[in-house]
Amino acid sequence: MKEQLEVYEITTLEEAKVLTNELRMKIFSIYFDQKPRSAKQLADELGLSPSKVHYHIRELVKVGLLFLYDTKEVNGIIEKYYLPIAKDVRILINQLDTEGKQQIVDKTISDMKKQLLESFDHHPDHSLFRSLNLHLNLTEKQELETELITLMEKWEKRIKSREPKGDKNYGIFISMFAKS
């Protein structure tokens, strides 16, 4: 049986486009617990038709972001169980060309904006929005960047190691960029 990688870095626009589809991102988020699932199981968890979910699984498999982990015969039917290529999949936006960067940033910000606004409307007590402008030297910038990454990794590791899942799913978007 093929095993998952610890980390997989997306460096092509094709992979990034496939992954940034909203439903495919939801499929990936279900795999947070690292348990193999069939298209039918994913469809049940998402409340969608198996055919719709199967289409998106095929797209993820086609670019190598999901792989066939196992098969089982149940009542004469072969069930296919999938896992993501890695426990942690990251888009390396700096590796993409200008058009790819533009598309990924547009899609990510658009999706996060939609989710944030919906959260403000439906869960105002569960939403946080904060923006900062900081004047930093290079050393301070690197220190802050390291702290943010360490904090995110700490929480990601903490959540992955526990059962059951929390009551709500929260989105976090952090970006640091040099302003003109």
Secondary structure as UniProt FT lines:
FT   STRAND          5..10
FT   HELIX           13..19
FT   HELIX           22..30
FT   HELIX           31..33
FT   HELIX           39..46
FT   HELIX           50..62
FT   TURN            63..64
FT   STRAND          66..74
FT   TURN            75..76
FT   STRAND          77..84
FT   STRAND          86..91
FT   HELIX           93..95
FT   HELIX           98..122
FT   HELIX           124..126
FT   HELIX           138..160
//
